[in-house]
Amino acid sequence: MENFKIVKKGVFEKLGAFESRINEFSLSGWKAISISSDNSRVIVLLERQK
């Protein structure tokens, strides 16, 4: 079974802080499977095997 999580970059969040947050998720077993942007907002879809 798989778990999914959508992570959005905050409006005032710096790109480096957002990258650090995504890296923290990867250390706990999450893997980015899709990255998209919508009007300068970055959206990442993460997946983890349960």
PyRosetta script that sets phi, psi and omega in degrees:
from pyrosetta import init, pose_from_sequence

init()
pose = pose_from_sequence("MENFKIVKKGVFEKLGAFESRINEFSLSGWKAISISSDNSRVIVLLERQK")
pose.set_psi(1, 143.9)
pose.set_omega(1, -177.5)
pose.set_phi(2, -115.0)
pose.set_psi(2, 145.7)
pose.set_omega(2, 172.7)
pose.set_phi(3, -109.2)
pose.set_psi(3, 144.5)
pose.set_omega(3, 178.7)
pose.set_phi(4, -124.2)
pose.set_psi(4, 149.9)
pose.set_omega(4, 179.0)
pose.set_phi(5, -143.4)
pose.set_psi(5, 136.8)
pose.set_omega(5, 175.3)
pose.set_phi(6, -105.6)
pose.set_psi(6, 125.9)
pose.set_omega(6, -179.1)
pose.set_phi(7, -119.4)
pose.set_psi(7, 126.8)
pose.set_omega(7, 179.7)
pose.set_phi(8, -113.6)
pose.set_psi(8, 141.8)
pose.set_omega(8, 175.6)
pose.set_phi(9, -72.8)
pose.set_psi(9, 133.0)
pose.set_omega(9, 178.9)
pose.set_phi(10, -67.6)
pose.set_psi(10, 156.8)
pose.set_omega(10, -177.3)
pose.set_phi(11, -59.5)
pose.set_psi(11, -44.2)
pose.set_omega(11, -177.6)
pose.set_phi(12, -102.3)
pose.set_psi(12, 6.9)
pose.set_omega(12, -178.9)
pose.set_phi(13, -78.2)
pose.set_psi(13, 131.5)
pose.set_omega(13, 177.5)
pose.set_phi(14, -72.4)
pose.set_psi(14, 151.4)
pose.set_omega(14, -177.3)
pose.set_phi(15, -60.2)
pose.set_psi(15, -39.0)
pose.set_omega(15, 178.9)
pose.set_phi(16, -62.5)
pose.set_psi(16, -39.6)
pose.set_omega(16, 178.1)
pose.set_phi(17, -67.0)
pose.set_psi(17, -38.0)
pose.set_omega(17, 178.2)
pose.set_phi(18, -65.8)
pose.set_psi(18, -43.1)
pose.set_omega(18, 177.0)
pose.set_phi(19, -60.9)
pose.set_psi(19, -40.0)
pose.set_omega(19, 177.6)
pose.set_phi(20, -62.7)
pose.set_psi(20, -39.9)
pose.set_omega(20, 179.7)
pose.set_phi(21, -64.9)
pose.set_psi(21, -41.8)
pose.set_omega(21, 178.0)
pose.set_phi(22, -65.1)
pose.set_psi(22, -40.0)
pose.set_omega(22, 178.2)
pose.set_phi(23, -63.8)
pose.set_psi(23, -35.6)
pose.set_omega(23, 176.5)
pose.set_phi(24, -63.5)
pose.set_psi(24, -40.7)
pose.set_omega(24, 176.3)
pose.set_phi(25, -62.3)
pose.set_psi(25, -40.3)
pose.set_omega(25, -178.3)
pose.set_phi(26, -66.2)
pose.set_psi(26, -33.0)
pose.set_omega(26, 177.4)
pose.set_phi(27, -66.5)
pose.set_psi(27, -25.1)
pose.set_omega(27, 179.1)
pose.set_phi(28, -97.3)
pose.set_psi(28, 17.1)
pose.set_omega(28, 171.5)
pose.set_phi(29, 102.7)
pose.set_psi(29, -2.0)
pose.set_omega(29, 179.6)
pose.set_phi(30, -83.7)
pose.set_psi(30, 145.7)
pose.set_omega(30, 179.6)
pose.set_phi(31, -127.0)
pose.set_psi(31, 130.9)
pose.set_omega(31, 177.2)
pose.set_phi(32, -72.7)
pose.set_psi(32, 124.3)
pose.set_omega(32, 179.5)
pose.set_phi(33, -112.9)
pose.set_psi(33, -14.4)
pose.set_omega(33, 177.7)
pose.set_phi(34, -155.1)
pose.set_psi(34, 138.7)
pose.set_omega(34, 177.6)
pose.set_phi(35, -130.5)
pose.set_psi(35, 132.5)
pose.set_omega(35, -178.1)
pose.set_phi(36, -143.6)
pose.set_psi(36, 166.5)
pose.set_omega(36, 174.8)
pose.set_phi(37, -136.4)
pose.set_psi(37, 149.4)
pose.set_omega(37, -179.7)
pose.set_phi(38, -139.2)
pose.set_psi(38, 103.0)
pose.set_omega(38, -179.1)
pose.set_phi(39, 52.4)
pose.set_psi(39, 55.1)
pose.set_omega(39, 178.3)
pose.set_phi(40, 70.0)
pose.set_psi(40, 8.5)
pose.set_omega(40, 171.8)
pose.set_phi(41, -97.8)
pose.set_psi(41, 129.8)
pose.set_omega(41, -180.0)
pose.set_phi(42, -95.6)
pose.set_psi(42, 133.7)
pose.set_omega(42, -178.9)
pose.set_phi(43, -127.1)
pose.set_psi(43, 129.1)
pose.set_omega(43, -178.6)
pose.set_phi(44, -122.7)
pose.set_psi(44, 131.3)
pose.set_omega(44, 174.7)
pose.set_phi(45, -99.2)
pose.set_psi(45, 122.5)
pose.set_omega(45, -178.8)
pose.set_phi(46, -109.4)
pose.set_psi(46, 149.8)
pose.set_omega(46, 179.5)
pose.set_phi(47, -133.7)
pose.set_psi(47, 143.6)
pose.set_omega(47, 175.6)
pose.set_phi(48, -143.8)
pose.set_psi(48, 136.6)
pose.set_omega(48, 176.3)
pose.set_phi(49, -74.8)
pose.set_psi(49, 134.1)
pose.set_omega(49, -179.6)
pose.set_phi(50, -88.2)
pose.dump_pdb("model.pdb")
